[in-house]
C-alpha cells in the first residue's frame, strides 16, 4: 500500500511541476529570440525595404495566380493544346526567376544596411521560422507532393499558406 501512495504522490507532483518547468521555454521562441539591436536609422530603412517587399510579393502572387489560372484552364480543355501549355509553363519559369532576382536584390539592400552580425542573426531567425528550430521540415515535403486532385485540398493549402504568410508579416512587423 505504501508503494502505491508513493507512486501516486510522485505522479501528482510531476503533473503539477510540469507547467512550471515548461513556462520558461516560451521565452526562447518567436519574437524575443535573436533581437538584432537595430539603430533607429536601420529600423527606418528596414521598414522601407519590408514595405517594398510586401508590395512586390503581392504583385508577384497576383501574377503567378493569373498564370496558374490560365494553366488550369488550358489543362481542363477537352483536348489540351501542348504548345499553349508549354508557353504558360515558360511564363511560370520566367516569373519564378524574376521573383528570385527580386529576393536577391532585397537581400543585397539589407546587407548594405545591416552589420555582418545583424545579418547573421537575421539569416538564423529566418531559417528557424521556415524549417523549425532544428532545421527539419518533417513530413511537409511528402504532403506537398501528394496530389489526389481534390480541389478542396488545394484551397486548404492556399488558406494555410495565407495564414502562414500573415503570421510571418506580423513577426516581421514586431521586429
N, C-alpha and C positions, 0 to 999 in steps of 0.2 A: 504494500500500500504506500509506503514512503517513497519508493521508486516512482510510482505513478504521480504523486504530488510534486516531486522534484522535476519530473519531465513537464508536467503541466505548468508549473511556475516558470520554468526556463523558456518554454514556448511563448507563454504570455509576455514575459519580459522582452524577448526578441521582437515580438509583434509590436509592442509599444515603443521599443527603441528604434526600430527601422525608420519611421518617418523622420525622427530627429537626426539620425545619421545621414539620411539622404538629403536633408534640407540644404546642406552646403553645396551639393553638386550643381544645382540650378544656376549658381552664380557664374560658373565657368562657361555655360552655354550661351550662345547667341550674342546679344548686344554688348555686354560688358567686356567680352573677351577680345583681346587684340586691339585695344584702342590705339589709334595711330598718332595721337598727340599732334594734330594739325594746328598750324598758326591760323589766325583769322584770314589772312590773305589766301592761304592754301584752301581753307574751307570755302571761301567765295569762289575760287577758281574750280574746285572740285564740284561744287554745286552747279556751276555753269556747265561743266562737262556732263554731269548727270542729266541735267535738263536737255541738253543737246542729244545725248544718247537715248533718252526716253522718247523724244520726238522721232529720232531716226529709227529706233526699234519699232515704234508704232507704224511708221510708214512702211518699213520692211515687212512687218507682219501682214499689213493690208495687201501689199503687192504679192507676197507669197500665197496669201489666202485666195486672191484672184487667180493666180496661176494654177493653183491646185484645183480650184473650182472648174476651170477650163479643162484641166486634165481629167477630172471625174466625168465631165460631160462627154469628152471625147471617148472615154472608155465605155460609157453607157450606150453609145451608139450601137445599132444593130450589127453593123459591120465597121468596127473601129478603123480609122484611117491611120496607118502606121507612120506615114510621113508627118501628119499633123501632130501625132503623139511625140515623135522624135523632136519636132520643133519645140513643143511645150517642155519636154524634158531638158532641152538645151537652155531654155529660159530659166528653169529651176536651177540648173548648174550655174548659170551666169549670176542669178540672184544670190545664191549662196556664196559665190566668190566675192561679189560686191559686199555682202554682209561681213564676210571675213576681213576684207580690206578696211571697212569702216571700224570694225572692232580693233584691228591693229592700230589704226590711226588714233582712236580714243586712248588706247593703252600708251601710245607714244606721248600723247598730250599729258597723261597722268604721270608718266615717268619724268617729264620735264618739270613738273610741279613738285613731286614728292622726292624725299631723300631716299637713298637706297634701302635704309632700314624701314621706312614707312612703306615703300613699295613691297618689300619682302613680307611685311605684316599683311598687306592687302592681298597679296598672292595666296598666302596661307589661309586667310579668312575666306577668300573666295573658294578655295579648294575644299575647306571644311563644309561650307554651305552646299556645294554641288555634290560632294561624294560622301558626306557623313564624316564624323570626326576622325575615323581611321582610314578614310580614303577608299573604302569599299562600297561599291554600288549595290551589292547584294544581288537579288534576282531581278532587278529592274530591267536589265538588258533582255532577259528572257521574256518578260511581259511585253516589252516594247515590240518585239518581233512577232508576237502571237497575233495572227490575223485570221479571225474566223468570219470576217466580212460583216460583222454586226455593227450597224451604223450607230447604235446606242453606245457601244463601247468607245467608238471614235469620239462621240460627243462628250462622254465622261472623261476621256483622256484630255480633251480640249479644256474641259472645266477644271481638271486638276492642274493643267499647265497654267491656266489663267490665275488660279488661286496661288500657285507657287510663284508666278511672276509678280503678283501683287505683294506677296509676303516678302520677296527679295527687295522690291522697291521700298517697302516700309522699313526694312532693316537698313537699307542704304540711306534713307532719309533720317534715320535716327543717329547715324554716324556723324 
